């Protein structure tokens, strides 16, 4: 177990009647390499098994006593972190570096893609598809103008076909993601895949 800093130890409630204590939540957060957590990520790390509502309740209690702070991002994503008093920004210096270092594609998981829940990662993927299709269109145009054929392909038109297919797939993915987000906003999370 990680040693709990004095400033946290003085604030937390030692109510042992709770299935999940504030101390256990703080220890789990401090032991991890992660500087910030969603409720789902923290729930997956906490032992013994407790409900997400219990994890949420302990986080709210810790937030009330200024041990944990939260940042809410678009699409109802909230990240919880230890509210280090020496930090200029609400998260620890390690957390700030981790947020700046990782791109949406770095955080995009298979589950986030299949459930269309990681909107930032999917939008980044769609943007990359649009940019790649522009490169293929430009390359096909240059090859057409100079009259050269691509080795291994019958014609430079293959590049144009690929570019248009990529644009179509990117638009389809974007429309599907926005439709899924609209359904989630209207009806709540669908939980199509089991949680980890």
N, C-alpha and C positions, 0 to 999 in steps of 0.2 A: 504494500500500500504506500502511496505517496504521502509525504508529510504535508499536512494542510498548513498553509501560511497562517501566521498569528492573526492577521487582520480578518481572515475568514473564520478561523476557529472561534474568535470572540463573538461573532455575529450569529452563527448557525444554531438552530434549535436541535437539541439532543433527544427529541421525542422518539423513544424506542418502540412505541405502540404502532407506529406507521410501518407498513410493509417495506416501503422505500424511504430511507431517511435522507435529509438534506446533505448530511455528511457523505453518504454513499454516492450521491449524484456528483458532488464536488470532487471526490476522490476519483471517480470514473473520468471526469473531464480533465483532471490534472494528470492522470496516468497516460492518457492518450497522446499520440503525436499530433492530433488535430487541434488547432486553436479554436475552432468553432464547430457547432453541431446543429443539425435540424433535430426536431423531436424524434423523427424516425431513426436517425443515425444514433442518437443517444439511447433510445429504447432498445436498439439492437445490441448495444454494448452492456447494458445493465443486467446483472444477475442478482437475485433470482428473477424469474420472469414476472413482470408486472405489466399492467395495461399502459397504453400510451397516455391515457387520461391521468394516471398516477404520476407518470414522468412529467407531464405538463403541469400538474398541480405543484410538484416540488420545484420546478423551474420558476413558476410564478411566485412561490414563497421566497425563493432565493433572489428573485428580481426585486421583490418588495424590500428586502433588507440590503440591497445594493451589492450583492455578491456576484450575481449574474446579470448581464445586460443582453439586450437583443437588438438586432437590426432586421427590419422587414423589407423585403425586396418585392418587385413586381411578381404577379402570379401567386401571391400569398405564401411566399417562402420566407420563413423566419429563421434566423441563425442566432443561436445562443452561445455566449462565451463568458469566461471569467472576466469580471470588470476590474482589471488591474488598476490600482490607483496611480501607478507611475506612467500609464499610457496616455499619450496626447490624444489619440483617437480612441473611440470606445473599446477597441479590442487590443489585445496584447501586441507588442512589436512582432512576435512570431506570426500571429494571425494576420496582421497587415501584410507581411511579406507573402504569406500563403495566398491571400486574396489577390494580390497583384501579380503573382507568378502564374496562377493557373487560368487558362482560357476556358470558355464554355465547352469547347471540344474536349479538353482535358477532363472535365467533370462529367461529360456525357456518358452514361452507362447504358448497357443493353436494355435494362429495365426501363430507364428514362426514355430511351428511344422507342421501345415497343409500346409503351403506354402513352407516348407523346406528352409526358409530363415535364420534361426538361426543355422548356420553350427556348431558352437562350442557346442551348446546344444545338437544337434543331434549326433555329434561325441561322446560326453560324454555318451549319452544314448546307443549308439552302443557299446562302450567300456564296459559299465556296463553289457550289454547283453552277450558279449563274456566272461567276467569274471564269470558271473552267470552260463553260460553253462559249463565252466571248473569245477566249484564247483559241478554241477550236475553230470558231467561225473566222477569225482573223487569219489563222494559219491556212484554212481552206481557201480563203479569198486570195491570199498571196500566192499559193500554189496554182490557183486558177489563172491569175494574171500572168505569171511567168511560164505557164504551160507545163509544169512539172507534175509527175505522178508520184505518189507516196509508194515507196518500196513495200511490197507485201500486200498492197491494196489495189483494187482495180482502178480506182480513180480518187481524186482529191475530194470528190463529192461525198465520199465516206465520212470525211471529217465533218462536213456540214450536217449529214444525217445524224451523226453522233451528237453534235452540238444541239440540234433541235430536240433529239430524244432527251438529252440531259436537261434542257430548259423545261420540257414537259414534266419530267420526273420531279424537278425542283419545285415547280409550281404546284404539282399535285401534293407533294409533301407539305408545302406551306399551307395550302388550303385545308388539308387533313388535320394539321396541327392546330390551326385556328378554329376549326370545327370542334375538335376535341376540347380545346380550352373553353369555347362557348358552352359546350355540354357540361363541363365541370363547374363553370360559373353558375349555370342555371340549376343543375341537379346535384351538385356536390361531387366529391371524388367517387369514381366508379370501382376502384380496387379490382381491376381485371386480373392482375397477377398477384400471387400471394406475397406478403411482405417478408423480408429477410430477417 
